Amino acid sequence: MALKTDKELKLYYSISEVAKMFDVNESLLRYWEKEFPMISPKKTGGNVRQYRKEDIENIRLVYHLVKEKGLTLSGARQRLRQNREGTMQTANVVERLKRIREELVSMRNELDYLT
């Protein structure tokens, strides 16, 4: 059984934490929030955004379509309307492949260090 990290145990994430996760500006997250109604973080009394896991998953989908696949915002909205499930599966596969690549690069670096 894998142990959960502190990040996985959190219920809410600040906008700065989410911006770091995706290496984007906080202003871009606020803009996407306006453009994609599915991104709707909870706001506290001081209008501080609190992102849930669902919000982060939705941001990950938008990030995948806009930043990785190069779609326009309207193209991303259309893709999500037409085939949200397929888009989610593709984004998950891409994420897993990135982690595998990171692990392989790490293994190669360790092997290089040993030789």
C-alpha positions in Angstrom: 0.0 0.0 0.0 1.4 3.4 -1.0 1.5 6.1 1.6 -0.2 9.4 0.6 1.9 12.5 0.6 0.8 15.6 2.5 -0.4 17.1 -0.8 -2.7 14.2 -1.5 -4.3 14.5 2.0 -5.2 18.2 1.6 -8.8 19.1 0.8 -8.1 22.6 -0.5 -5.2 24.2 -2.3 -4.4 27.9 -2.6 -4.1 29.5 -6.0 -0.3 29.8 -5.5 0.0 26.1 -4.9 -2.1 25.3 -8.0 -0.1 27.8 -10.1 3.1 26.0 -9.0 1.7 22.6 -9.9 1.2 23.7 -13.5 4.0 26.2 -13.7 1.6 29.0 -14.7 0.8 32.4 -13.4 -2.0 32.9 -10.9 -3.6 35.4 -13.3 -3.9 32.6 -15.9 -5.8 30.4 -13.5 -8.2 33.3 -12.7 -8.7 33.8 -16.5 -9.4 30.1 -17.1 -11.9 30.2 -14.2 -13.8 32.9 -16.2 -13.5 31.0 -19.5 -14.3 27.5 -18.2 -17.2 27.3 -15.7 -16.2 23.8 -14.7 -13.2 25.4 -12.9 -15.0 26.9 -9.8 -12.9 27.1 -6.7 -14.6 27.8 -3.4 -14.1 31.4 -2.3 -13.8 32.3 1.3 -15.1 35.5 2.9 -12.0 37.4 1.8 -12.5 36.2 -1.8 -9.5 33.8 -1.4 -9.8 30.9 -3.8 -9.6 27.3 -2.4 -9.2 24.7 -5.1 -10.5 21.1 -4.6 -9.2 18.0 -6.3 -12.0 18.3 -8.9 -10.9 21.8 -9.8 -7.3 20.7 -10.2 -8.4 17.8 -12.5 -10.4 20.3 -14.6 -7.4 22.7 -14.7 -5.2 19.7 -15.8 -7.6 19.0 -18.7 -7.6 22.7 -19.8 -3.8 22.8 -19.4 -3.4 19.6 -21.5 -5.6 21.0 -24.3 -4.3 24.5 -24.3 -0.6 24.2 -23.3 0.3 20.7 -24.4 -1.9 20.2 -27.5 -1.9 23.9 -28.6 -5.7 24.4 -28.8 -7.3 27.8 -28.6 -9.6 28.4 -25.6 -12.7 28.0 -27.9 -11.2 24.8 -29.3 -10.6 23.5 -25.8 -14.2 24.3 -24.8 -15.5 22.6 -27.9 -13.4 19.5 -27.3 -14.6 19.3 -23.7 -18.2 19.6 -24.8 -17.8 17.0 -27.5 -15.7 14.4 -25.8 -14.8 15.2 -22.2 -14.3 11.5 -21.2 -11.9 10.9 -24.1 -10.0 14.0 -23.4 -9.7 13.0 -19.7 -8.3 9.6 -20.7 -5.8 11.1 -23.1 -4.6 13.6 -20.4 -4.2 10.7 -17.9 -2.2 8.7 -20.4 0.1 11.7 -21.1 0.6 12.3 -17.4 1.5 8.7 -16.8 3.9 8.7 -19.7 5.6 11.8 -18.3 6.1 10.1 -14.9 7.5 7.0 -16.6 9.9 9.2 -18.6 11.0 11.0 -15.4 11.6 7.6 -13.8 13.6 6.3 -16.8 15.7 9.5 -16.9 16.4 9.2 -13.2 17.4 5.5 -13.7 19.7 6.5 -16.6 21.3 9.2 -14.5 21.9 6.8 -11.7 23.5 4.3 -14.1 25.7 7.0 -15.6 26.8 7.9 -12.1 27.8 4.3 -11.4 29.8 3.9 -14.5 
